[in-house]
């Protein structure tokens, strides 16, 4: 569980990105542990990251693992006598969803509602807290 239900800092996102890369490496491993990890991710993503990497997110996040169309890895090669590093093509981009509350009905309450949204606490990504 996230502490203080706060929005992520740069350091939080950097730490998460490192765990994300470790998770990909383990999921790609052709081992029983890698296959078990994939199933654990599908069942409860945050619990799997805690169990396998001792990672507990310091911010509130709801992660969803979905099967995706695979990109294609082009291995390193020589082109016109020059080395070209390996690279991916046709990768499906990750998605990031932000929740936006519905607009209040009376026009004069918009500013009050926006101020209250900011004052609701640091659990909203774009709050000023």
C-alpha positions as a printed Julia matrix, in Angstrom:
129×3 Matrix{Float64}:
   0.0     0.0     0.0
   1.28    3.43   -0.87
   2.22    5.67    2.0
   0.44    8.98    2.41
  -1.51    8.25   -0.79
   0.73   10.74   -2.56
   1.47   11.53   -6.19
   4.7    10.11   -7.62
   7.89   12.11   -7.58
  10.61   11.88  -10.22
  12.54    9.49   -7.94
   9.43    7.32   -7.5
   8.96    7.04  -11.26
  12.66    6.32  -11.78
  12.52    3.55   -9.17
   9.44    2.09  -10.8
  11.08    2.14  -14.24
  13.98    0.06  -12.89
  11.61   -2.51  -11.38
   9.68   -2.53  -14.67
  12.86   -3.44  -16.58
  13.71   -6.16  -14.05
  10.16   -7.52  -14.43
  10.55   -7.71  -18.22
  13.87   -9.54  -17.83
  12.33  -12.09  -15.47
   9.23  -12.53  -17.66
  11.52  -13.19  -20.64
  13.55  -15.8   -18.8
  12.8   -19.3   -20.01
  12.53  -20.7   -16.49
   9.81  -21.97  -14.19
  10.3   -18.84  -12.09
   9.74  -16.63  -15.15
   6.54  -18.47  -16.08
   5.3   -18.31  -12.48
   6.1   -14.6   -12.4
   4.0   -13.96  -15.5
   1.04  -15.74  -13.92
   1.54  -13.78  -10.68
   1.58  -10.51  -12.66
  -1.72  -11.41  -14.3
  -3.27  -12.28  -10.95
  -2.12   -9.3    -8.84
   0.51   -7.07  -10.41
   1.55   -5.07   -7.35
   1.69   -8.17   -5.15
   3.9    -9.89   -7.75
   6.32   -6.92   -7.8
   6.42   -7.0    -3.99
   7.03  -10.76   -3.87
   9.65  -11.04   -6.62
  11.47   -7.7    -6.26
  10.58   -6.51   -2.76
   9.05   -3.45   -4.43
   6.29   -1.53   -2.76
   5.03    1.46   -4.7
   5.33    4.7    -2.72
   2.41    6.16   -4.72
  -1.07    4.95   -5.5
  -1.22    3.21   -8.85
  -3.48    0.64  -10.45
  -1.41   -1.44  -12.88
  -2.96   -3.73  -15.44
  -1.03   -6.3   -17.45
  -2.47   -7.03  -20.88
  -1.36   -9.32  -23.67
  -0.17   -7.25  -26.59
   0.79   -7.64  -30.2
   4.5    -8.34  -30.21
   6.96   -5.94  -31.74
   9.77   -7.33  -33.79
  13.41   -7.34  -32.66
  15.89   -6.67  -35.46
  19.29   -8.07  -34.42
  22.5    -6.09  -34.84
  23.87   -6.31  -38.34
  26.31   -4.81  -40.79
  24.84   -2.41  -43.36
  27.15   -1.06  -46.06
  30.11   -2.13  -43.95
  28.89   -0.25  -40.87
  27.47   -1.84  -37.72
  23.8    -1.11  -36.98
  22.71   -1.92  -33.42
  19.75   -4.16  -32.72
  16.44   -2.38  -32.38
  12.68   -2.86  -32.04
  10.09   -2.12  -34.72
   6.29   -2.11  -34.54
   6.08   -1.92  -30.75
   2.67   -1.2   -29.28
   2.94    1.84  -26.98
   2.12    1.54  -23.3
  -0.98    3.38  -22.17
  -1.36    5.8   -19.31
  -4.84    6.77  -18.21
  -5.63    9.89  -16.17
  -8.96   10.29  -14.45
 -10.66   13.67  -14.82
 -13.66   14.37  -12.6
 -16.92   15.43  -14.19
 -17.64   19.14  -14.43
 -20.04   20.53  -11.82
 -23.37   21.72  -13.23
 -23.5    25.36  -12.05
 -20.96   27.55  -13.88
 -20.04   29.64  -10.81
 -18.97   26.54   -8.87
 -16.22   25.51  -11.33
 -13.49   27.55   -9.61
 -14.61   26.34   -6.19
 -14.66   22.73   -7.41
 -11.19   23.08   -8.95
  -9.83   24.49   -5.68
 -11.47   21.66   -3.73
  -9.98   19.11   -6.13
  -6.51   20.48   -5.46
  -7.25   20.57   -1.74
  -8.48   16.96   -1.74
  -4.97   15.74   -1.15
  -1.9    14.5    -2.96
  -3.55   11.38   -4.37
  -4.53   13.2    -7.57
  -1.75   13.31  -10.13
  -2.02   16.99  -10.96
  -2.77   18.34   -7.51
  -0.68   21.24   -6.29
   0.11   19.55   -2.98
